Structures are given as C-alpha cells and as structure tokens.
Amino acid sequence: MMETRVEKTIEKRSKGYNCAQAVACTYCDMVGLDEETMFKLTEAFGLGMGNMEGTCGAVTGACVLAGLMRSSGNLERPDSKAHTYKLSGEIAQQFEEQNGSLICKELKGVETGRMLRSCADCVRDAAALAEQILFRDK
C-alpha cells in the first residue's frame, strides 16, 4: 500500500493551486504526467469549472487521474472507456454520499447559506477516494 499523500494536496492548495490541480498534481507521477502539464490540463476545472455551477474541482481532478491511469490510449479503437467510467463513477458516487452533493456551489452553500463541506475538506475527500479507488494496489 502506498503512503498517503492526502495532506500534500492541501499544501498545493495553500500555494494557490485550485482544487482540481491540488488533487491531480499530487498524483501526476503515478499516471505518467509531469506536474506542469497536469497543472495546465486541470486549470479550467477549478471553482466548479469556473463558475461554481459544475462538479467540484477536486472530484474532477480525481476523475482526470482515472482517465490517465486506465485509458488504453487506443485511438483507432477506443476500448477502455467502460472501465474508466466505472472508476470515475465510483469516485463521484462515494464523494456525493459522503458530502451530500457533487456541485461546487451546493457544497459551499452559496444559495442556502449552509456549507456542506469546505474546499480543503473536498480536496482531502477526493484525494482519499483517488487513493482508495485508483491506487489501492500501489
């Protein structure tokens, strides 16, 4: 079993990485991507894809890892989507069960005034799920 990196995601977030970047960049070496490329790739996924209306960036970052880890990269005959979808679905489902939503503004309580989960805790949760679901055998 790999040593947990969950708290490293918080270090990255405190340096200014968005939630997607904090999760994805912490594990980029495990999916064969350099940190600068991963940072650029996941920049638009922060803040619920830029406007809080979309999926939590931390969850999106974990799903990016699922694709990089499990995709066959077969451009002629894409054949690995089902497995990748299963993994990303598992991450999303467990995150939503834990936190009550996948949507950034709902997690932050923008309309209700009731925060379900802080950004730092969303990052921790998504990172822990990535470790458990994607890297459990590492």
C-alpha positions as CSV (number, residue, x, y, z in Angstrom):
1,M,0.0,0.0,0.0
2,M,1.3,3.4,-0.9
3,E,1.9,6.1,1.7
4,T,-0.9,8.6,1.7
5,R,-0.4,11.9,0.0
6,V,-3.7,13.5,1.1
7,E,-2.1,16.3,3.1
8,K,0.2,17.1,0.2
9,T,-2.9,18.1,-1.7
10,I,-3.6,20.7,1.0
11,E,-0.1,22.0,0.7
12,K,-0.6,22.5,-3.0
13,R,-3.9,24.2,-2.5
14,S,-2.4,26.6,0.1
15,K,0.2,27.5,-2.6
16,G,-2.6,28.7,-4.9
17,Y,-3.4,25.5,-6.9
18,N,-7.1,25.2,-7.5
19,C,-9.0,22.1,-6.1
20,A,-8.6,20.1,-9.3
21,Q,-4.9,20.9,-9.6
22,A,-4.2,20.1,-6.0
23,V,-5.6,16.6,-6.4
24,A,-4.4,15.8,-9.9
25,C,-0.9,17.3,-9.5
26,T,-0.2,15.4,-6.2
27,Y,-0.5,12.1,-8.1
28,C,0.7,13.1,-11.6
29,D,3.8,10.9,-11.3
30,M,1.6,7.9,-10.7
31,V,-0.2,8.4,-14.0
32,G,2.9,9.3,-16.1
33,L,2.4,13.0,-16.5
34,D,4.7,15.9,-15.5
35,E,3.3,18.4,-13.0
36,E,3.4,21.4,-15.2
37,T,1.3,19.7,-17.9
38,M,-1.1,18.4,-15.3
39,F,-1.4,21.9,-13.8
40,K,-2.3,23.3,-17.2
41,L,-4.6,20.5,-18.0
42,T,-6.7,20.9,-14.9
43,E,-6.7,24.7,-14.5
44,A,-10.1,25.2,-16.0
45,F,-11.7,22.7,-13.7
46,G,-11.4,24.7,-10.5
47,L,-14.3,26.5,-8.9
48,G,-16.8,24.1,-10.4
49,M,-15.5,24.6,-13.9
50,G,-15.1,28.3,-13.3
51,N,-18.5,29.4,-12.1
52,M,-19.4,27.1,-9.2
53,E,-22.3,25.6,-11.3
54,G,-20.3,22.4,-12.2
55,T,-18.8,19.4,-10.5
56,C,-16.4,20.1,-7.6
57,G,-12.9,20.6,-9.0
58,A,-11.4,18.1,-6.5
59,V,-13.7,15.4,-7.9
60,T,-12.9,16.4,-11.4
61,G,-9.1,16.2,-10.6
62,A,-9.6,12.7,-9.3
63,C,-11.5,11.7,-12.5
64,V,-8.7,13.1,-14.7
65,L,-6.4,10.7,-12.8
66,A,-8.8,7.8,-13.5
67,G,-8.6,8.5,-17.3
68,L,-4.8,8.9,-17.3
69,M,-4.4,5.8,-15.3
70,R,-6.9,3.5,-17.0
71,S,-7.3,4.6,-20.6
72,S,-5.6,2.3,-23.2
73,G,-4.9,5.3,-25.4
74,N,-6.1,3.3,-28.4
75,L,-7.0,6.0,-30.8
76,E,-8.0,3.6,-33.6
77,R,-10.4,1.5,-31.4
78,P,-11.2,3.2,-28.2
79,D,-11.7,0.3,-25.9
80,S,-11.2,1.4,-22.3
81,K,-14.0,3.9,-21.6
82,A,-16.2,1.5,-19.7
83,H,-13.5,0.7,-17.1
84,T,-12.6,4.4,-16.8
85,Y,-16.3,5.4,-16.4
86,K,-16.7,2.8,-13.7
87,L,-13.8,4.2,-11.7
88,S,-14.8,7.8,-12.1
89,G,-18.4,6.9,-11.3
90,E,-17.3,5.2,-8.1
91,I,-15.3,8.3,-7.1
92,A,-18.3,10.6,-7.8
93,Q,-20.8,8.4,-6.1
94,Q,-18.8,7.9,-2.9
95,F,-17.9,11.6,-2.8
96,E,-21.6,12.6,-3.1
97,E,-22.6,10.0,-0.5
98,Q,-20.1,11.5,1.9
99,N,-20.8,15.2,1.3
100,G,-24.4,15.5,0.0
101,S,-23.5,16.9,-3.4
102,L,-21.0,17.0,-6.3
103,I,-21.8,20.6,-7.2
104,C,-19.4,23.3,-6.1
105,K,-22.0,25.9,-5.1
106,E,-24.1,23.4,-3.2
107,L,-21.0,22.2,-1.3
108,K,-20.2,25.8,-0.5
109,G,-23.8,26.7,0.4
110,V,-23.9,29.7,-1.9
111,E,-27.7,29.7,-2.2
112,T,-28.6,28.1,1.1
113,G,-26.1,29.7,3.4
114,R,-25.4,26.2,4.7
115,M,-21.9,24.9,3.7
116,L,-21.8,21.2,3.3
117,R,-18.0,20.9,3.0
118,S,-15.1,23.3,2.9
119,C,-12.8,23.3,-0.2
120,A,-9.9,21.9,1.8
121,D,-12.1,19.0,3.0
122,C,-13.4,18.4,-0.5
123,V,-9.8,18.2,-1.7
124,R,-9.0,15.8,1.2
125,D,-12.0,13.6,0.4
126,A,-11.4,13.4,-3.3
127,A,-7.7,12.6,-2.8
128,A,-8.6,9.9,-0.3
129,L,-11.0,8.4,-2.7
130,A,-8.4,8.5,-5.5
131,E,-6.0,6.7,-3.3
132,Q,-8.6,4.1,-2.3
133,I,-10.2,3.5,-5.7
134,L,-7.4,4.2,-8.2
135,F,-4.2,3.5,-6.3
136,R,-5.3,0.8,-3.9
137,D,-2.8,-1.7,-5.3
138,K,0.1,0.7,-5.4
